[in-house]
Amino acid sequence: MNYHRYYPVDVVNGEGTRCTLFVAGCVHQCRGCYNKSTWALDSGLLFTQSLEDQIIKDLQDTEIKRQGLSLSGGDPLHPQNVPTILKLVQRIKSECDNKDIWLWTGYKLDELIAEQQAVIPYIDVLIDGKFEQELADPRLLWRGSSNQVIYRFK
């Protein structure tokens, strides 16, 4: 899996102070997307064990407390990203007490294939659906267009 940006401290992409990872790869390519540079799977940098370890370290940091991790992109549930994302979210739930995980995807929850569905038990908040420019509303919290749904699982 490739990624474009990792923010060890972020207060924009989800509730509270968080770590945020923007992955590469998106098949949806929504008109009006603000993150077009992340569409190509081979763009950005290789996601390494070192970065995974850094995310865990940042989530466990006691000086700058983080509420959790936000996963965006690109699309974390792009089929080629799912194995790495699944490993990451499983590790976070195992090693980082009480940290929540938010994930944005262009896929609809009821359309996910089995491999993508395997990630869902580890996610606390899912924002699903493609960005639709004609339904865009800057007043919406955590989503760009009104068709997108926020699911709070825990």
N, C-alpha and C positions, 0 to 999 in steps of 0.2 A: 504494500500500500504506500502511496505517496501522500504528502501533506503540503500545504502552502504556508500556514502560519500556526504557531503555538504561542498563546498568551498565558504566561504563568499567573498573571493577575488580571482579571477582567470583571467589570461591573455592568456590562451592557448585555451580554448574551445569556440571560437567565437571572434568576433571583439570587441576591447576595453576591459576595465576592467569590469568583470562580476561576478555574483554569479553563481555557477554551482551545480546542483543536479544530482547525479547518482542513479537511481532507481533500484530496484530488479525486476527480471522477464524478461525472453526472451525465446521465442519459437524458434527462428531462429538458435541459437547455431552454428554460423558460424565457419568453420574451420579457425584457425589462429586468432580468436578473442583475443584481449588483455585484455578483461574484463570478463573472464569466471566465476569469483567468483560472478558475478551479475545475472547469469542465473536463479537460483532457486527463485521462488516467495517468499518463506518463509525465504530467507537469509537476512542478514543485520539487520537493526533496523526498528522499526515501525515509519512511518511518522506521526508525531503528530501535533496537533493544535499549540503547542508551536514552533515547527520548521517552520511551515507555517508563523506564526507571525514574527519569526526571519528573514525569507527571505524577507518579506515585509519591516521590519525595516532596513535591510541591503540595500535594493534597494532604500530606501528613505534617506539613510545616506548622509549628505552634506559634511562630511569630506573626505570620500573616495567615490567619485562619481562612480557609476556603470552605464554602458550602458544598462544592462539588465540581464536576466536570461537565462542560458543554461540548457537544460534538456537532459540527456543522460542515459546510463545504462549499462546493462539491456536494456529494451525498454519502454520508457514512454507511448507508444501506445499499450502495452500489454493490452488485453481487461480488465483484472482485475485492471490495473493501471488507466485506462481512467477516471473513476468518480473522483478520487482524483486530477489527472492532470487537468481535465476540471475546477474543482472548483478553483484550484491554479491559472491557467492562467486567468480565469475570474476576480479573485480578483486583480491580478497584473494589468490588463488593467484598472480596476476601480480605484485603489488606488495609482498607481505609474505612474505619468505622464511621457510620452515619453520614457518609458523603452521598449526595444525590447525583444522578446522571440525567442530563437533558440531551435530547437528540432531535435534530431537524432532518426531515427527509421529504423528497418530492413524491415518494410512494404513498398511497393510501393504506391505512392500517389493514383494511380488509382485503387488500390485494397482495400482501406480502407472501412470498414463497417460504417454504419451510426453513431454509437457511437463514433468511432475514428474520423470521418469527423467533428463532432461537435467541436473538439479541434482546427481545422485548422483556423477558422476565427480569433483566438486569437494569432496565431503564425505569426511571421514576417519572419523567415527563417526556412525552413524544409530541412533536408538532409535525403533522403530516400534511401532504398535499402539495401540488405544484404551486408556485407563485403565479397568479393570474393578474396581469397588469391592469385589466379593466375592473378588477375587484380590489385593487390596491387601496390601502387606507393607512396613512401615517399615524393615525391615532390608535391603531391596534397594538396591543401589548404582545410582544414575543413572536409576532407573525406579520407578514407583509401584505397578505390579501385575505379577504373575509371568508374565502372557501377553506382556508387552512384550519385544522382542528387541533386544539390543545387537549391532550389526554394526560391526566394525572393518575398514575397507577398506584402510587403509595402515599 
